[in-house]
Each structure stands twice: as C-alpha cells, then as structure tokens.
Amino acid sequence: MSPKKILIVDDDRDQQAGLRVRLTANDFQICSAYDATQAVNVARAELPDLILLDIGLPGGDGHKVLQRLRNLAPTSLIPVIIVSAREPTLHRDRMLQDGAYAYFQKPADDTLLLEEIRKALGMMSEVQPTSPGTVIA
C-alpha cells in the first residue's frame, strides 16, 4: 500500500518543516504550499489524501481556500484539518461549517493531530472515524 499523501498549507516555513518531519516519520508522503493560490493549485495537481490548512495565508485566507477546495469537484471531498494560531472563537465554527474535518489550535499536540489525521483517512481500524467537526483547542 502506498503512503498517504498530505498537503501542508502554511506560510511559516518552520511550522511546515516541523510537520513534515513528524509526518514523514509516520510514513506519510508530503507536499507543500505557502500561500492561498498555491494551496488550491497544489491540491488540484497532487490530489492529496488530506490537507492541513493554516488560516492566515498570503494571497487570501484559509476560509477562502477551504471554500474553493469544496467548490472544485476533484478536491471537494478531501478531508481538511485546520491548524491555526488564530483565535479559535473567531474562526473554529465557521471553518467547521464550511466543511473542515477538525480544528487544532497551534501549537497542536503531535499525538492528537496524528490520531485525527489517521481517523480522517480511515486508517484506525480499532477506532471509527469521528464525525466531521472535531475541535481540539
């Protein structure tokens, strides 16, 4: 079975690098985007199995990226997990209503994030995927 592909969308290169190390150590294949336009283009080209999306991005915010992904047939069903430093009370509900699978506040707990990624990908046979809308603050 080939490794699952995850698109990391974050303009913070240190955050990207940290996530890349943790995820590749867990046998995920990684692709990256650093702004809103690149996020949509890479998602369409790579068709990842899951997207980790920051909200604060150059060229448009994560809200617009999520809406565009949901409106494009090839990317409409890709699970999106929000990982953001933005104030969750201002963004969490809207992102979940717009179709995000889960919302994590930065810095995200590595174990919980990895568990939620596996749930979203249906990789945990002993645990059924949770309903979309999981919130980890």
C-alpha positions in Angstrom: 0.0 0.0 0.0 1.5 3.4 -1.0 1.8 6.1 1.7 -1.0 8.5 2.1 -0.2 12.0 0.7 -0.7 15.1 2.9 -0.7 18.6 1.7 0.6 21.1 4.3 -0.5 24.6 3.7 1.3 27.1 5.9 3.3 30.2 5.2 5.5 29.6 8.3 8.4 27.5 6.9 9.5 26.4 10.4 5.9 25.1 11.0 6.0 23.4 7.6 9.4 21.8 8.4 8.2 20.5 11.8 5.1 19.0 10.4 7.0 17.5 7.5 9.4 15.7 9.9 6.7 14.4 12.1 4.5 13.2 9.3 7.3 11.6 7.2 8.5 9.7 10.3 5.0 8.2 10.4 5.2 7.1 6.7 3.2 9.9 5.1 4.2 11.5 1.8 4.2 15.3 2.0 3.6 18.1 -0.5 3.6 21.8 0.5 2.0 25.1 -0.3 2.9 28.5 1.2 0.0 30.8 0.1 -3.7 30.6 -0.8 -3.3 30.4 -4.6 -0.5 27.8 -4.4 -2.7 25.8 -1.9 -5.5 25.4 -4.4 -3.2 24.8 -7.3 -1.1 22.1 -5.5 -4.3 20.4 -4.2 -5.7 20.2 -7.7 -2.4 18.9 -9.2 -1.4 16.5 -6.4 -4.9 15.4 -5.2 -3.6 14.7 -1.7 -5.5 12.3 0.7 -5.7 15.0 3.3 -4.9 18.7 3.7 -3.5 20.5 6.8 -4.5 24.1 6.4 -3.5 27.3 8.2 -5.9 30.2 8.2 -3.5 33.1 8.0 -2.0 32.9 4.5 -0.7 35.4 1.9 -2.9 35.9 -1.1 -6.1 35.0 0.7 -7.0 33.4 4.0 -7.8 29.7 4.8 -11.5 30.4 4.8 -11.3 31.2 1.0 -9.0 28.3 0.4 -11.4 25.9 2.1 -14.4 27.3 0.1 -12.5 27.0 -3.2 -11.5 23.4 -2.4 -15.1 22.5 -1.5 -16.4 24.0 -4.8 -13.9 22.1 -7.0 -15.0 18.6 -7.9 -11.6 17.0 -7.7 -10.9 18.4 -4.2 -14.4 18.7 -2.7 -14.2 15.5 -0.6 -10.5 15.7 0.6 -10.5 16.0 4.4 -9.2 19.3 5.6 -7.8 19.8 9.1 -7.3 23.3 10.2 -4.1 24.0 12.2 -4.0 27.7 13.1 -2.7 30.2 15.6 -5.7 32.4 15.0 -8.2 32.9 17.9 -10.4 29.8 17.7 -13.6 31.5 18.9 -13.5 33.7 15.8 -12.8 31.0 13.3 -13.5 27.5 14.5 -17.2 27.3 14.0 -17.1 29.0 10.6 -14.3 26.6 9.4 -16.2 23.6 10.6 -19.5 24.8 9.0 -17.6 25.3 5.7 -16.5 21.7 5.7 -13.3 21.3 7.7 -12.9 17.9 9.3 -11.3 19.2 12.5 -9.7 22.3 14.0 -6.5 22.4 16.0 -5.0 25.4 17.8 -1.3 25.9 17.3 0.9 24.6 18.7 -1.0 21.3 18.1 -0.4 18.3 20.2 1.5 15.9 17.9 -0.2 12.8 19.2 -3.7 14.2 19.0 -3.0 15.6 15.5 -1.6 12.4 14.2 -4.6 10.5 15.7 -7.1 12.8 14.0 -5.2 12.5 10.7 -5.4 8.8 10.9 -9.1 9.0 11.7 -9.8 11.3 8.8 -8.0 8.9 6.5 -9.8 5.9 7.9 -6.5 4.4 9.0 -7.5 3.4 12.5 -9.3 0.1 12.3 -10.0 -0.1 16.0 -11.5 3.4 16.1 -14.2 4.6 13.7 -13.6 8.0 12.1 -15.2 10.7 14.1 -17.9 12.9 12.7 -16.6 15.9 10.8 -16.3 18.8 13.1 -13.9 17.6 15.8 -12.4 20.5 17.7 -9.1 20.3 19.5 -8.2 23.6 21.2 
